Amino acid sequence: MNRIPEEPSVSAPGDAFDDAFDVAVVGSGIVGLGAAYAALRRGLRVVVIERSARIAGATIRNFGHLCIGAQEGQARAYADAGRGLWLELARASDFWLRESGTLVVARHADELRLLEAAAVDGGIRLLDAREIAAATPIAPGVAVGGARISADLQTNPRTAAEQIARFLASQGVEFRMRTSATAVSSGRVETSRGPVDAAAIIVAVGHDIDHLLPELAQEGSVERCALDMMRVQAALVRPLDAPLLTGWSLVRYGRFARLAEAAPVRERLHAERPDLAAIDLNQMYTQLPDGSLLLGDTHVRDSVASPFQSEDAQQAILDEAREIFGIAAPRVIERWQGVYASAPGEFLRREVASGVHAIAVTTGIGMTCGLGFAEAAIAAATGIPRPAITHEQDLR
Ligand SMILES: Cc1cc2nc3c(=O)[nH]c(=O)nc-3n(C[C@H](O)[C@H](O)[C@H](O)COP(=O)(O)OP(=O)(O)OC[C@H]3O[C@@H](n4cnc5c(N)ncnc54)[C@H](O)[C@@H]3O)c2cc1C
């Protein structure tokens, strides 16, 4: 597969880039790519500045779960907009994306009551115990019921971003890889390879916002959230055709967590399994096209992501997978740590100097909301309204 070039076109250290762009985007995660795409759709001249040789941040380390129907409020608006953009980009860039919906397994009556309460708003189809068992590879007797969230999508995070970047490059977006932004000011990004000039600058560096804009990060209480993940080979009785959520997921996602019915679920889960509550588990699963299963995930928030991963937490993830699927110990293929920005609100957007916009998704929903959020940021930064999306559908 061709990659986006790992070196910028002008690569001698100290060389200045003499072109001026309409928009310079710092960071090539999903938020930066979304900003570049939004600017490109407006006919603007765009450069993406990325410190790494390849895309390797949170955007490739996640479940690839575009969890649209579980969002609420502003996040839901960005997720809905993002849904259309994901479909459009998948068609243009030819990466794996499926309109799978999401399956939720309820293992207790209180989880079922929470699903019933959320389903009132539409877009969620309740399933009885037999239906959820038939739709998933869960072990017999595990579920008391479940649901399917219809709007959701699934992609392969390992390939989607790279394909989007290649598509953007093919449409004229310039990528300057292995190029660190060291400072931003009106009209200019200082980089490790010289300055880049642009009318509008979008800083989309995720959790590393505290390196580039420390005051903003401090003011917004932005921390790092570090997550343990793994990819396993597991002998499931049938394929997992859609991302699978559990009660541990319901108590985190806005649409469910805001409901009164979430409190008893949270209290019971924490009382029954203080060990899993202590690692802040979101017990969920997605299956990649090659059949391997992504398992996760734990959450630790701090200003620094500790590189030391707890083996007990990883064992707990494996034990829970064995139990829910009724399988022998899965073979671990890979383990990794993902990090995303975490702050009290879900989104950070600030014009830090005239024409310089810092944007970050500050909770674990950037794949779901990042494209829609970046689109809104570019609309605001350029004053050019949003062009129509051909595939947008509201399945609420
Ligand atoms: C384990 C895990 C599971 C998740 N699961 C999901 C999920 O299922 N669904 C969902 O919606 N979300 C999920 N998320 C959240 C989602 O992955 C993130 O919110 C999203 O990827 C953030 O995108 P980003 O572009 O802001 O950051 P990143 O992808 O981290 O990209 C930031 C980029 O900026 C670059 N950069 C940083 N500093 C500089 C600099 N000074 N100069 C140049 N470049 C710089 C970095 O190299 C990096 O490439 C998960 C996250 C993790 C970690």
PDBQT file of the ligand as one rigid body, heavy atoms in Angstrom, charges set to zero:
ROOT
HETATM    1  C1  LIG A 401      -7.829   2.914  23.687  1.00  0.00    +0.000 C 
HETATM    2  C2  LIG A 401      -8.769   3.919  23.120  1.00  0.00    +0.000 A 
HETATM    3  C3  LIG A 401     -10.042   3.522  22.724  1.00  0.00    +0.000 A 
HETATM    4  C4  LIG A 401     -10.920   4.458  22.153  1.00  0.00    +0.000 A 
HETATM    5  N1  LIG A 401     -12.098   4.025  21.636  1.00  0.00    +0.000 NA
HETATM    6  C5  LIG A 401     -12.868   4.913  20.942  1.00  0.00    +0.000 A 
HETATM    7  C6  LIG A 401     -14.014   4.476  20.232  1.00  0.00    +0.000 A 
HETATM    8  O1  LIG A 401     -14.287   3.267  20.129  1.00  0.00    +0.000 OA
HETATM    9  N2  LIG A 401     -14.826   5.410  19.668  1.00  0.00    +0.000 N 
HETATM   10  C7  LIG A 401     -14.523   6.748  19.713  1.00  0.00    +0.000 A 
HETATM   11  O2  LIG A 401     -15.294   7.552  19.210  1.00  0.00    +0.000 OA
HETATM   12  N3  LIG A 401     -13.386   7.182  20.269  1.00  0.00    +0.000 NA
HETATM   13  C8  LIG A 401     -12.551   6.299  20.889  1.00  0.00    +0.000 A 
HETATM   14  N4  LIG A 401     -11.406   6.727  21.468  1.00  0.00    +0.000 N 
HETATM   15  C9  LIG A 401     -11.073   8.170  21.429  1.00  0.00    +0.000 C 
HETATM   16  C10 LIG A 401     -10.462   8.574  20.105  1.00  0.00    +0.000 C 
HETATM   17  O3  LIG A 401      -9.535   7.615  19.656  1.00  0.00    +0.000 OA
HETATM   18  C11 LIG A 401      -9.788   9.930  20.269  1.00  0.00    +0.000 C 
HETATM   19  O4  LIG A 401     -10.705  10.837  20.867  1.00  0.00    +0.000 OA
HETATM   20  C12 LIG A 401      -9.349  10.504  18.937  1.00  0.00    +0.000 C 
HETATM   21  O5  LIG A 401      -8.610   9.564  18.202  1.00  0.00    +0.000 OA
HETATM   22  C13 LIG A 401      -8.513  11.773  19.163  1.00  0.00    +0.000 C 
HETATM   23  O6  LIG A 401      -8.073  12.211  17.894  1.00  0.00    +0.000 OA
HETATM   24  P1  LIG A 401      -7.039  13.410  17.806  1.00  0.00    +0.000 P 
HETATM   25  O7  LIG A 401      -6.864  13.680  16.375  1.00  0.00    +0.000 OA
HETATM   26  O8  LIG A 401      -7.472  14.514  18.708  1.00  0.00    +0.000 OA
HETATM   27  O9  LIG A 401      -5.710  12.853  18.508  1.00  0.00    +0.000 OA
HETATM   28  P2  LIG A 401      -4.564  11.881  17.965  1.00  0.00    +0.000 P 
HETATM   29  O10 LIG A 401      -5.086  10.778  17.158  1.00  0.00    +0.000 OA
HETATM   30  O11 LIG A 401      -3.754  11.497  19.178  1.00  0.00    +0.000 OA
HETATM   31  O12 LIG A 401      -3.720  12.796  16.987  1.00  0.00    +0.000 OA
HETATM   32  C14 LIG A 401      -2.960  13.914  17.428  1.00  0.00    +0.000 C 
HETATM   33  C15 LIG A 401      -1.790  14.046  16.461  1.00  0.00    +0.000 C 
HETATM   34  O13 LIG A 401      -1.087  15.256  16.732  1.00  0.00    +0.000 OA
HETATM   35  C16 LIG A 401       0.286  15.009  16.529  1.00  0.00    +0.000 C 
HETATM   36  N5  LIG A 401       1.041  16.034  17.242  1.00  0.00    +0.000 N 
HETATM   37  C17 LIG A 401       1.089  16.264  18.572  1.00  0.00    +0.000 A 
HETATM   38  N6  LIG A 401       1.858  17.315  18.848  1.00  0.00    +0.000 NA
HETATM   39  C18 LIG A 401       2.323  17.770  17.664  1.00  0.00    +0.000 A 
HETATM   40  C19 LIG A 401       3.188  18.855  17.296  1.00  0.00    +0.000 A 
HETATM   41  N7  LIG A 401       3.688  19.691  18.198  1.00  0.00    +0.000 N 
HETATM   42  N8  LIG A 401       3.468  19.032  15.974  1.00  0.00    +0.000 NA
HETATM   43  C20 LIG A 401       2.955  18.212  15.027  1.00  0.00    +0.000 A 
HETATM   44  N9  LIG A 401       2.149  17.178  15.334  1.00  0.00    +0.000 NA
HETATM   45  C21 LIG A 401       1.819  16.973  16.634  1.00  0.00    +0.000 A 
HETATM   46  C22 LIG A 401       0.486  13.620  17.090  1.00  0.00    +0.000 C 
HETATM   47  O14 LIG A 401       1.669  13.020  16.607  1.00  0.00    +0.000 OA
HETATM   48  C23 LIG A 401      -0.770  12.924  16.591  1.00  0.00    +0.000 C 
HETATM   49  O15 LIG A 401      -0.585  12.309  15.333  1.00  0.00    +0.000 OA
HETATM   50  C24 LIG A 401     -10.518   5.815  22.039  1.00  0.00    +0.000 A 
HETATM   51  C25 LIG A 401      -9.245   6.214  22.435  1.00  0.00    +0.000 A 
HETATM   52  C26 LIG A 401      -8.363   5.275  22.951  1.00  0.00    +0.000 A 
HETATM   53  C27 LIG A 401      -6.985   5.724  23.336  1.00  0.00    +0.000 C 
ENDROOT
TORSDOF 0
